Amino acid sequence: MVACGALTVAPGSGVYTPQDLAHKVVGLDYGNGTAYAGLQMLEGAMPREAITTCAASANAAERFAALMRGEFEATVLQEPYITVAVKAGCRLVSTTFFYGTWVADPDVDSARQAAFLRAITRAVDRINQNKREYVRYFLRDWAGRPEVDALMPEDFDLGRIQVKRPGPIPEADARLAWEWMASWGILEGSFDPASQLDNRVAQRVAEEELSAA
Amino acid sequence: MPDPTATLTIESISAFNGLDVLVARDEGLFAVEGLEVVIARPRSGERRLSAAEDRGTLVQPASNQGQLLDRHAADLFQG
């Protein structure tokens, strides 16, 4: 799965670019992919010492509400709250995409892993054939929230909904991610692909799917 | 093909990070592979953190991703 994170400011904010957020407080849901995506968007725009963050809720609805109350200058949202925010007049000052990665217990056997990945591959193909049809899942997740219930599938920018067939994680990418997190003090120790990365099942399934296509 | 009764328990997901898994479950694609996928619910104390005092810091986040796997209540989580 490819997740989209959008660095978002409230209506009326004087912030128009990520650079404008230097020394301004950005609410991040520490420990989650959206927070790391936020750091990377900010890091590309300013020196690290200018990045100023605070802990925000892991719940996107609560982060959006806190943004609208002015508790911080910006936050990172994901769908459907990106669409909610845009509809409310918020401005997206940067958007990025990042992979979600499945972490398996060592006891999970390769047969179950492979079955899981094959099924996801089929699902990805179906979603890519008709993304608009599957937008309803984003609405379903947050049903009962008035700001989400007010959305129509047509409100969504399909460019922000991306899915990709599962495949092996390139070792260089995993190393870069590890070293980047270690540079922030979030991880300790050095990257060890032998113990931290096992691509065998994903590689095999990806090759089988490619040859079957 | 796994054992016909094979089950895989995964940690909670939502559309933004697991649309493909939700579609695979709802459209019977796991069943075609002989796999039952169960989405585990966190215990009440393991719900998504929202209280300010529970959020941790950038360096020591209080994220609950992986909690169920740590106590062997899930086989997979998405990090």
Interface residues (C-beta under 8 A of the other chain):
Chain A: M1 A3 C4 L28 D29 Y30 G31 N32 G33 A35 T53 A55 A56 S57 A58 N59 A60 E62 Q78 E79 P80 G100 T101 W102 V103 A104 D105 D107 V108 D109 A111 R112 A114 A115 F116 R118 A119 I120 R122 A123 V124 R126 I127 Y134 Y137 F138 R140 D141 I161 V163 W184 G185 I186
Chain B: M1 P2 D3 A6 L8 S14 A15 F16 N17 G18 L19 D20 V21 L22 V23 A24 E27 L29 F30 V32 E33 G34 L35 V37 R48 L49 S50 A52 R55 G56 T57 L58 V59 P61 A62 S63 N64 Q65 G66 L69 H72 A74 D75 L76 F77 Q78 G79
